[in-house]
Amino acid sequence: MPRSCRHLFAAFPALLFLSSCGAPQPERAPAIGEAWAGPATLALHREVDLKSPVTGNAKHGEQLEIVGQRRRWYRVRTPSGAEGWVDDRQLMDNDQMKRLLALAKETADLPSQGVATTFDSLNVHSEPNRLSASFVQVKEGEKFDVIAHRVQAKGPLPKRQLLPRKPKAPAAPKKQKKEPSVPPPPPPQPPPLPQDWVALSKQIARVPDEELPPVARDDWTLIRTKSGQSGWVLTSRVYMSIPDEVAQYAEGHRITSYFSLGKTPTKDGDKDIWLWTTAESLGQDYDFDGYRVFAWNLRRNRYETSFIQRRLRGFFPVRAANEKFSVCLEKADGAMTRKRYGLVGYSVRGMGEEGCERPASVLDSPTEPKIQTRQQAPVEKSLLDQLKDRWRKLTSK
């Protein structure tokens, strides 16, 4: 091979490299908004379809740029440059992310209402809504702290602001109406009242007093994982980890919290003196409707009830420490009071009362859908009242 050809072949890779460096790169689409990844791992898809190939992933809380929108899907770009389509339910706006961070901060120091577990994998949601993002998953048998409880109406997620609002166009000036050159004719005379108007007015038509259909609700529990993450889970999937030798006395009620008030020494080891709260069913607007103290009976070698209170409305947090406990209850007149108790041996004695209230905090998320309250149907006006209203309207013109 001639020497000139050898030099040409040797220079060919360098020419390819230089030509590739000079090739124009595709322009990146400009960002039209921002969002945060909701799930623990957010998959980005090539097309607007969950079955389309995955082009990249984003971790929970990672800030994303929105570069496109198709109906309920957004095309996002990760900090590493990966782009793809995601369902809008998997994204969180700025307000949602702030609430989630505030929730973790506030619940970090709130007292635990007992340790619980689950018998299957459990999704932890950012808000008490089935459609909200699940940013962490509790595994089967994993332990976590119960912090609070609430009942939430089922419904769609509230509107979020993923894209900046478009400025409203200035309203066109209203045209002034010209006064008619000829005045309008006077209104006609009202019709006379019927001769039997008195009898007709006594026939009061009423709508049957029927309740509105019940509102579908979900019962949610706020938990704190061992890693310090806080979020909402369905209460029906939560099971308090109180020993079975005490839990067997629940009598079909759900245990909502439990605490150890002290120890009873026995020949087989120390036995805890347990306090628990229970609720008869899910979906109540309070946290418990009864509380009970169990002490170990040395003679019978079993747990027995030493104190019990039922048919009440109680609210978290329950406080228990050093053989003392207190519960926040709602009185018949709606006033809130915290009753304090202490252990005297195995007996429970009252130690007074003080005011209490449910603290207003980020636990009361502003995302609750409007609930249609149950009210009696409105009563229609009598014929006499209808005629009087009609007469007033006609004479007031």
Residue, then its C-alpha position, 0 to 999 in steps of 0.5 A: m500500500p502506498r505511503s500516502c494511503r497509509h497516512l490517509f487511513a491513519a487520519f480517518p479516525a481523527l476526522l470522524f472525531l472532529s466531525s462528530c464534535g462539530a455536529p449540532q446537538p438537539e435543543r432541549a425543550p424549555a421548562i414550562g413548570e416544576a414538580w417533585a417526584g412523589p413515589a419512592t421510584l418514579a418511572l419515566h416512559r417514552e410515550v403516554d402509556l404505562k406500558s411503554p418503555v422506561t427512559g429513566n427514573a427519579k427518586h422521591g422528592e427529586q425536583l423535576e422540570i416540566v417540559g410538556q403536557r398531554r391531558r393528564w400526563y406531563r413530560v418531565r426532565t430529571p437533574s441528570g437530563a433523562e426525559g419521559w412521560v409520567d401520570d400527573r398523580q405521581l407528581m407533587d406540586n410545591d405546596q404538597m412538598k412543603r406540607l410533607l416536609a412540615l409533617a415529618k418535622e412536626t411529627a418527629d417529636l410527637p408522642s407515639q400512641g403505640v407500636a404497630t405492624t402490618f401483615d402485608s406490604l403497606n403503602v405510605h401516602s403523602e396525604p390521607n387520600r388513596l390517589s396521593a403519592s405513595f413515597v415509601q412502603v412498609k414491609e410485612g412485619e415491619k414495626f412503626d409508631v402510630i401518631a394520629h388518626r383521622v377520617q377523610a371523605k373519599g374523593p379526587l385529589p385537590k387541584r394542584q399548581l404544576l404549571p404557572r398560571k397564565p396571566k388573564a387578558p385585560a377585560a374589554p371595556k363594556k359598552q354603555k347602553k344607550e337610553p331608549s328614545v321612547p320610555p317602556p310601557p308600564p308593567p301590567q297589573p298583577p292578577p287578583l287573588p283566588q277567592d279560596w286563597v285562605a283555604l289554599s294557604k292551609q294546604i302546606a306541602r312538605v318534603p319528606d324528612e329523608e336523610l341524604p345518602p351517607v358519604a363514603r369515607d376512609d379511616w386513616t392513621l398517621i404513622r412514623t417509620k423507624s427511619g423517621q418518615s411520616g405519612w398516612v396509611l389505611t387504618s384497616r391495615v394497621y395492627m397494634s403490637i400489644p401482646d396476645e395475652v392482653a389483646q384477646y380481651a378486645e371483645g371485637h373492638r379495635i385497639t387504637s393505642y396502648f402503653s405500659l404503665g409499670k411492671t409487676p414482678t412474677k416468678d416467670g419475669d416482669k409483667d407489664i401493667w397495660l393501658w389501652t384505648t379502643a374503638e368499636s368501629l372504623g370511620q368515627d370522628y374521634d380516636f377512641d370510645g373507651y379505655r382500660v387498664f390491665a394488671w397481672n393477677l398473681r393468684r390466678n396467673r393471668y391479666e385482669t381488668s383493674f379499671i375501665q371506662r366506656r361510651l365516650r369520645g376521646f382524642f389523641p394524644v394519650r399521655a402515659a409515663n411513670e404509673k400515670f396517664s391522662v386522656c383528652l375527652e369531649k363532654a356532653d356539652g362539647a367542652m374538652t377536658r383532660k382527665r388525669y389518673g395514677l396507679v396506687g398499687y394495682s388500682v387506678r385513682g383519679m388525680g383531677e382534670e384540666g382543659c385540653e384541645r385538639p391542636a391545630s397543625v399540619l395534621d389537619s391537611p387543607t386537602e380534605p374534599k368538601i363533605q355534604t353534611r346530612q340535613q333534613a330536606p327543606v320545607e316548601k313555603s305555603l301557598l299564602d307565603q308564595l303569593k305574598d312573595r309574588w305580590r311583593k315582587l310585582t309591587s316593587k317594580 
